[in-house]
Amino acid sequence: MTKQEANWSPYDNNGGSCVAIAGADYCVITADTRYEDVHRLQYPHSRLLQNLPIVSFNVETIIASY
């Protein structure tokens, strides 16, 4: 196996940042994913609890599975 093959990964990290701010009755989550491999962004999301959405960013394999 060559070094190039050994370093293969399904993840594409283009950098970016995220921040979450929470208070007594709110939570704001924002992110800049810098995701450049696709023209239309799709973010998988689901609900853990009634008022708690879960959103994941910047993982091409997860986006492709939806």
Gaussian input, Z-matrix of N, CA and C with variables (Angstrom, degrees):
# hf/3-21g

backbone

0 1
 N
 C     1     B1
 C     2     B2     1     A1
 N     3     B3     2     A2     1     D1
 C     4     B4     3     A3     2     D2
 C     5     B5     4     A4     3     D3
 N     6     B6     5     A5     4     D4
 C     7     B7     6     A6     5     D5
 C     8     B8     7     A7     6     D6
 N     9     B9     8     A8     7     D7
 C    10    B10     9     A9     8     D8
 C    11    B11    10    A10     9     D9
 N    12    B12    11    A11    10    D10
 C    13    B13    12    A12    11    D11
 C    14    B14    13    A13    12    D12
 N    15    B15    14    A14    13    D13
 C    16    B16    15    A15    14    D14
 C    17    B17    16    A16    15    D15
 N    18    B18    17    A17    16    D16
 C    19    B19    18    A18    17    D17
 C    20    B20    19    A19    18    D18
 N    21    B21    20    A20    19    D19
 C    22    B22    21    A21    20    D20
 C    23    B23    22    A22    21    D21
 N    24    B24    23    A23    22    D22
 C    25    B25    24    A24    23    D23
 C    26    B26    25    A25    24    D24
 N    27    B27    26    A26    25    D25
 C    28    B28    27    A27    26    D26
 C    29    B29    28    A28    27    D27
 N    30    B30    29    A29    28    D28
 C    31    B31    30    A30    29    D29
 C    32    B32    31    A31    30    D30
 N    33    B33    32    A32    31    D31
 C    34    B34    33    A33    32    D32
 C    35    B35    34    A34    33    D33
 N    36    B36    35    A35    34    D34
 C    37    B37    36    A36    35    D35
 C    38    B38    37    A37    36    D36
 N    39    B39    38    A38    37    D37
 C    40    B40    39    A39    38    D38
 C    41    B41    40    A40    39    D39
 N    42    B42    41    A41    40    D40
 C    43    B43    42    A42    41    D41
 C    44    B44    43    A43    42    D42
 N    45    B45    44    A44    43    D43
 C    46    B46    45    A45    44    D44
 C    47    B47    46    A46    45    D45
 N    48    B48    47    A47    46    D46
 C    49    B49    48    A48    47    D47
 C    50    B50    49    A49    48    D48
 N    51    B51    50    A50    49    D49
 C    52    B52    51    A51    50    D50
 C    53    B53    52    A52    51    D51
 N    54    B54    53    A53    52    D52
 C    55    B55    54    A54    53    D53
 C    56    B56    55    A55    54    D54
 N    57    B57    56    A56    55    D55
 C    58    B58    57    A57    56    D56
 C    59    B59    58    A58    57    D57
 N    60    B60    59    A59    58    D58
 C    61    B61    60    A60    59    D59
 C    62    B62    61    A61    60    D60
 N    63    B63    62    A62    61    D61
 C    64    B64    63    A63    62    D62
 C    65    B65    64    A64    63    D63
 N    66    B66    65    A65    64    D64
 C    67    B67    66    A66    65    D65
 C    68    B68    67    A67    66    D66
 N    69    B69    68    A68    67    D67
 C    70    B70    69    A69    68    D68
 C    71    B71    70    A70    69    D69
 N    72    B72    71    A71    70    D70
 C    73    B73    72    A72    71    D71
 C    74    B74    73    A73    72    D72
 N    75    B75    74    A74    73    D73
 C    76    B76    75    A75    74    D74
 C    77    B77    76    A76    75    D75
 N    78    B78    77    A77    76    D76
 C    79    B79    78    A78    77    D77
 C    80    B80    79    A79    78    D78
 N    81    B81    80    A80    79    D79
 C    82    B82    81    A81    80    D80
 C    83    B83    82    A82    81    D81
 N    84    B84    83    A83    82    D82
 C    85    B85    84    A84    83    D83
 C    86    B86    85    A85    84    D84
 N    87    B87    86    A86    85    D85
 C    88    B88    87    A87    86    D86
 C    89    B89    88    A88    87    D87
 N    90    B90    89    A89    88    D88
 C    91    B91    90    A90    89    D89
 C    92    B92    91    A91    90    D90
 N    93    B93    92    A92    91    D91
 C    94    B94    93    A93    92    D92
 C    95    B95    94    A94    93    D93
 N    96    B96    95    A95    94    D94
 C    97    B97    96    A96    95    D95
 C    98    B98    97    A97    96    D96
 N    99    B99    98    A98    97    D97
 C   100   B100    99    A99    98    D98
 C   101   B101   100   A100    99    D99
 N   102   B102   101   A101   100   D100
 C   103   B103   102   A102   101   D101
 C   104   B104   103   A103   102   D102
 N   105   B105   104   A104   103   D103
 C   106   B106   105   A105   104   D104
 C   107   B107   106   A106   105   D105
 N   108   B108   107   A107   106   D106
 C   109   B109   108   A108   107   D107
 C   110   B110   109   A109   108   D108
 N   111   B111   110   A110   109   D109
 C   112   B112   111   A111   110   D110
 C   113   B113   112   A112   111   D111
 N   114   B114   113   A113   112   D112
 C   115   B115   114   A114   113   D113
 C   116   B116   115   A115   114   D114
 N   117   B117   116   A116   115   D115
 C   118   B118   117   A117   116   D116
 C   119   B119   118   A118   117   D117
 N   120   B120   119   A119   118   D118
 C   121   B121   120   A120   119   D119
 C   122   B122   121   A121   120   D120
 N   123   B123   122   A122   121   D121
 C   124   B124   123   A123   122   D122
 C   125   B125   124   A124   123   D123
 N   126   B126   125   A125   124   D124
 C   127   B127   126   A126   125   D125
 C   128   B128   127   A127   126   D126
 N   129   B129   128   A128   127   D127
 C   130   B130   129   A129   128   D128
 C   131   B131   130   A130   129   D129
 N   132   B132   131   A131   130   D130
 C   133   B133   132   A132   131   D131
 C   134   B134   133   A133   132   D132
 N   135   B135   134   A134   133   D133
 C   136   B136   135   A135   134   D134
 C   137   B137   136   A136   135   D135
 N   138   B138   137   A137   136   D136
 C   139   B139   138   A138   137   D137
 C   140   B140   139   A139   138   D138
 N   141   B141   140   A140   139   D139
 C   142   B142   141   A141   140   D140
 C   143   B143   142   A142   141   D141
 N   144   B144   143   A143   142   D142
 C   145   B145   144   A144   143   D143
 C   146   B146   145   A145   144   D144
 N   147   B147   146   A146   145   D145
 C   148   B148   147   A147   146   D146
 C   149   B149   148   A148   147   D147
 N   150   B150   149   A149   148   D148
 C   151   B151   150   A150   149   D149
 C   152   B152   151   A151   150   D150
 N   153   B153   152   A152   151   D151
 C   154   B154   153   A153   152   D152
 C   155   B155   154   A154   153   D153
 N   156   B156   155   A155   154   D154
 C   157   B157   156   A156   155   D155
 C   158   B158   157   A157   156   D156
 N   159   B159   158   A158   157   D157
 C   160   B160   159   A159   158   D158
 C   161   B161   160   A160   159   D159
 N   162   B162   161   A161   160   D160
 C   163   B163   162   A162   161   D161
 C   164   B164   163   A163   162   D162
 N   165   B165   164   A164   163   D163
 C   166   B166   165   A165   164   D164
 C   167   B167   166   A166   165   D165
 N   168   B168   167   A167   166   D166
 C   169   B169   168   A168   167   D167
 C   170   B170   169   A169   168   D168
 N   171   B171   170   A170   169   D169
 C   172   B172   171   A171   170   D170
 C   173   B173   172   A172   171   D171
 N   174   B174   173   A173   172   D172
 C   175   B175   174   A174   173   D173
 C   176   B176   175   A175   174   D174
 N   177   B177   176   A176   175   D175
 C   178   B178   177   A177   176   D176
 C   179   B179   178   A178   177   D177
 N   180   B180   179   A179   178   D178
 C   181   B181   180   A180   179   D179
 C   182   B182   181   A181   180   D180
 N   183   B183   182   A182   181   D181
 C   184   B184   183   A183   182   D182
 C   185   B185   184   A184   183   D183
 N   186   B186   185   A185   184   D184
 C   187   B187   186   A186   185   D185
 C   188   B188   187   A187   186   D186
 N   189   B189   188   A188   187   D187
 C   190   B190   189   A189   188   D188
 C   191   B191   190   A190   189   D189
 N   192   B192   191   A191   190   D190
 C   193   B193   192   A192   191   D191
 C   194   B194   193   A193   192   D192
 N   195   B195   194   A194   193   D193
 C   196   B196   195   A195   194   D194
 C   197   B197   196   A196   195   D195

   B1=1.4452
   B2=1.5292
   B3=1.3112
   B4=1.4582
   B5=1.5202
   B6=1.3173
   B7=1.4676
   B8=1.5222
   B9=1.3226
   B10=1.4591
   B11=1.5272
   B12=1.3258
   B13=1.4558
   B14=1.5221
   B15=1.3082
   B16=1.4609
   B17=1.5248
   B18=1.3314
   B19=1.4608
   B20=1.5203
   B21=1.3332
   B22=1.4528
   B23=1.5259
   B24=1.3338
   B25=1.4593
   B26=1.5257
   B27=1.3390
   B28=1.4719
   B29=1.5227
   B30=1.3162
   B31=1.4582
   B32=1.5178
   B33=1.3152
   B34=1.4589
   B35=1.5184
   B36=1.3206
   B37=1.4607
   B38=1.5165
   B39=1.3261
   B40=1.4576
   B41=1.5196
   B42=1.3030
   B43=1.4581
   B44=1.5187
   B45=1.2970
   B46=1.4516
   B47=1.5133
   B48=1.2871
   B49=1.4607
   B50=1.5156
   B51=1.3362
   B52=1.4581
   B53=1.5226
   B54=1.3210
   B55=1.4574
   B56=1.5253
   B57=1.3290
   B58=1.4629
   B59=1.5202
   B60=1.3279
   B61=1.4629
   B62=1.5208
   B63=1.3323
   B64=1.4628
   B65=1.5113
   B66=1.3123
   B67=1.4536
   B68=1.5151
   B69=1.3089
   B70=1.4631
   B71=1.5275
   B72=1.3319
   B73=1.4622
   B74=1.5319
   B75=1.3265
   B76=1.4644
   B77=1.5280
   B78=1.3049
   B79=1.4611
   B80=1.5244
   B81=1.3233
   B82=1.4585
   B83=1.5279
   B84=1.3248
   B85=1.4594
   B86=1.5234
   B87=1.3173
   B88=1.4621
   B89=1.5219
   B90=1.3220
   B91=1.4651
   B92=1.5153
   B93=1.3122
   B94=1.4600
   B95=1.5162
   B96=1.3200
   B97=1.4619
   B98=1.5151
   B99=1.3177
   B100=1.4677
   B101=1.5197
   B102=1.3017
   B103=1.4670
   B104=1.5211
   B105=1.3239
   B106=1.4582
   B107=1.5242
   B108=1.3143
   B109=1.4610
   B110=1.5234
   B111=1.3119
   B112=1.4646
   B113=1.5179
   B114=1.3275
   B115=1.4627
   B116=1.5219
   B117=1.3265
   B118=1.4540
   B119=1.5233
   B120=1.2996
   B121=1.4655
   B122=1.5177
   B123=1.3158
   B124=1.4538
   B125=1.5184
   B126=1.3164
   B127=1.4562
   B128=1.5220
   B129=1.3225
   B130=1.4532
   B131=1.5219
   B132=1.3094
   B133=1.4554
   B134=1.5238
   B135=1.3181
   B136=1.4558
   B137=1.5186
   B138=1.3119
   B139=1.4674
   B140=1.5235
   B141=1.3255
   B142=1.4549
   B143=1.5257
   B144=1.3115
   B145=1.4573
   B146=1.5251
   B147=1.3216
   B148=1.4591
   B149=1.5289
   B150=1.3175
   B151=1.4605
   B152=1.5252
   B153=1.3354
   B154=1.4584
   B155=1.5321
   B156=1.3429
   B157=1.4649
   B158=1.5252
   B159=1.3066
   B160=1.4552
   B161=1.5339
   B162=1.3242
   B163=1.4567
   B164=1.5185
   B165=1.3168
   B166=1.4614
   B167=1.5248
   B168=1.3236
   B169=1.4547
   B170=1.5213
   B171=1.3117
   B172=1.4612
   B173=1.5268
   B174=1.3123
   B175=1.4539
   B176=1.5250
   B177=1.3042
   B178=1.4638
   B179=1.5258
   B180=1.3191
   B181=1.4586
   B182=1.5186
   B183=1.3181
   B184=1.4652
   B185=1.5192
   B186=1.3224
   B187=1.4611
   B188=1.5242
   B189=1.3067
   B190=1.4599
   B191=1.5227
   B192=1.3211
   B193=1.4584
   B194=1.5202
   B195=1.3307
   B196=1.4684
   B197=1.4886
   A1=108.43
   A2=116.28
   A3=119.43
   A4=110.31
   A5=115.28
   A6=119.95
   A7=110.73
   A8=117.74
   A9=120.80
   A10=110.44
   A11=118.86
   A12=122.21
   A13=111.37
   A14=117.90
   A15=121.30
   A16=112.04
   A17=117.92
   A18=121.34
   A19=113.44
   A20=118.74
   A21=121.13
   A22=110.21
   A23=116.51
   A24=121.64
   A25=109.06
   A26=118.28
   A27=120.11
   A28=112.81
   A29=117.90
   A30=121.73
   A31=110.92
   A32=115.91
   A33=122.17
   A34=107.34
   A35=117.57
   A36=122.05
   A37=109.19
   A38=115.97
   A39=121.05
   A40=111.41
   A41=118.19
   A42=121.02
   A43=111.17
   A44=115.85
   A45=120.85
   A46=109.89
   A47=115.35
   A48=119.83
   A49=109.47
   A50=115.91
   A51=120.44
   A52=108.78
   A53=114.96
   A54=121.08
   A55=108.32
   A56=116.49
   A57=122.28
   A58=108.25
   A59=116.11
   A60=122.14
   A61=107.45
   A62=116.48
   A63=120.53
   A64=110.87
   A65=114.94
   A66=122.27
   A67=108.95
   A68=116.77
   A69=121.21
   A70=112.12
   A71=117.93
   A72=120.15
   A73=113.09
   A74=117.63
   A75=119.59
   A76=110.98
   A77=114.48
   A78=121.92
   A79=107.73
   A80=116.68
   A81=121.91
   A82=107.94
   A83=116.15
   A84=121.82
   A85=107.46
   A86=116.47
   A87=120.24
   A88=109.73
   A89=115.64
   A90=119.59
   A91=110.82
   A92=115.31
   A93=124.04
   A94=105.07
   A95=117.16
   A96=119.92
   A97=114.41
   A98=117.95
   A99=121.47
   A100=110.91
   A101=116.36
   A102=121.54
   A103=108.80
   A104=117.90
   A105=122.12
   A106=114.27
   A107=119.71
   A108=120.76
   A109=114.43
   A110=118.31
   A111=120.93
   A112=109.07
   A113=115.83
   A114=119.46
   A115=111.90
   A116=117.39
   A117=120.75
   A118=108.54
   A119=117.17
   A120=121.32
   A121=110.56
   A122=116.00
   A123=122.30
   A124=107.00
   A125=117.34
   A126=121.46
   A127=109.56
   A128=117.61
   A129=119.46
   A130=110.58
   A131=116.26
   A132=119.63
   A133=109.16
   A134=116.12
   A135=122.27
   A136=107.92
   A137=116.17
   A138=120.35
   A139=109.50
   A140=115.27
   A141=121.00
   A142=109.36
   A143=116.47
   A144=124.50
   A145=107.31
   A146=118.31
   A147=121.07
   A148=112.48
   A149=118.14
   A150=121.33
   A151=113.35
   A152=117.53
   A153=120.39
   A154=110.93
   A155=116.98
   A156=118.40
   A157=110.68
   A158=116.84
   A159=122.94
   A160=107.29
   A161=116.75
   A162=122.03
   A163=108.08
   A164=117.58
   A165=120.21
   A166=109.24
   A167=115.92
   A168=122.37
   A169=111.03
   A170=115.74
   A171=123.53
   A172=115.33
   A173=117.60
   A174=119.96
   A175=106.97
   A176=116.81
   A177=122.34
   A178=112.05
   A179=118.99
   A180=120.84
   A181=111.71
   A182=118.30
   A183=120.80
   A184=109.70
   A185=117.88
   A186=121.49
   A187=109.90
   A188=117.96
   A189=121.91
   A190=112.22
   A191=118.52
   A192=121.10
   A193=112.93
   A194=118.87
   A195=121.31
   A196=112.05
   D1=132.37
   D2=179.55
   D3=-80.65
   D4=164.07
   D5=179.35
   D6=-60.18
   D7=-38.42
   D8=-179.67
   D9=-62.21
   D10=-43.25
   D11=178.27
   D12=-65.80
   D13=-37.45
   D14=-178.58
   D15=-68.15
   D16=-24.41
   D17=-178.12
   D18=-94.99
   D19=8.04
   D20=-179.24
   D21=-65.77
   D22=141.75
   D23=177.37
   D24=-146.57
   D25=141.63
   D26=178.08
   D27=-75.13
   D28=-9.04
   D29=-177.27
   D30=-91.81
   D31=142.91
   D32=179.72
   D33=-124.20
   D34=102.26
   D35=-176.58
   D36=-97.67
   D37=106.03
   D38=178.53
   D39=-98.68
   D40=16.43
   D41=-179.78
   D42=81.41
   D43=-164.79
   D44=-177.84
   D45=121.50
   D46=-179.75
   D47=179.82
   D48=-150.69
   D49=160.13
   D50=176.38
   D51=-144.75
   D52=156.97
   D53=178.60
   D54=-146.59
   D55=145.24
   D56=175.89
   D57=-129.24
   D58=132.48
   D59=178.72
   D60=-126.58
   D61=126.91
   D62=-177.53
   D63=-124.40
   D64=146.53
   D65=174.94
   D66=-127.54
   D67=-167.62
   D68=-177.79
   D69=-61.81
   D70=-36.56
   D71=-176.22
   D72=-131.63
   D73=23.39
   D74=178.95
   D75=-155.61
   D76=161.41
   D77=172.14
   D78=-149.06
   D79=128.10
   D80=178.56
   D81=-116.31
   D82=126.65
   D83=177.92
   D84=-122.66
   D85=129.01
   D86=178.75
   D87=-136.94
   D88=152.39
   D89=-178.54
   D90=-151.08
   D91=149.75
   D92=171.68
   D93=-118.18
   D94=104.76
   D95=-171.72
   D96=-86.59
   D97=-21.12
   D98=-176.10
   D99=51.74
   D100=40.14
   D101=-178.46
   D102=-83.45
   D103=109.78
   D104=-170.51
   D105=-108.39
   D106=-1.99
   D107=-173.98
   D108=-81.24
   D109=-17.14
   D110=179.59
   D111=-127.72
   D112=155.42
   D113=-179.28
   D114=-84.93
   D115=-32.53
   D116=-179.94
   D117=-114.67
   D118=120.74
   D119=-177.34
   D120=-83.45
   D121=139.17
   D122=175.10
   D123=-132.22
   D124=128.04
   D125=-178.59
   D126=-114.24
   D127=116.49
   D128=175.93
   D129=-66.10
   D130=141.63
   D131=179.74
   D132=-148.01
   D133=159.42
   D134=176.46
   D135=-157.35
   D136=172.61
   D137=179.50
   D138=-112.32
   D139=125.44
   D140=176.35
   D141=-83.73
   D142=-47.06
   D143=174.81
   D144=-128.80
   D145=174.71
   D146=-176.98
   D147=-55.78
   D148=-41.42
   D149=-176.51
   D150=-110.52
   D151=22.55
   D152=-176.57
   D153=-131.14
   D154=88.98
   D155=176.25
   D156=-77.37
   D157=147.45
   D158=176.02
   D159=-115.07
   D160=126.03
   D161=-179.45
   D162=-127.10
   D163=134.47
   D164=176.85
   D165=-116.06
   D166=144.91
   D167=-175.15
   D168=-125.52
   D169=151.36
   D170=162.44
   D171=67.71
   D172=30.53
   D173=174.22
   D174=-125.77
   D175=104.18
   D176=-173.51
   D177=-59.78
   D178=-35.00
   D179=-178.33
   D180=-67.32
   D181=-34.42
   D182=177.40
   D183=-71.15
   D184=-44.35
   D185=179.84
   D186=-60.51
   D187=-40.96
   D188=-178.56
   D189=-67.49
   D190=-23.08
   D191=-177.56
   D192=-80.44
   D193=-10.10
   D194=-179.50
   D195=-97.36

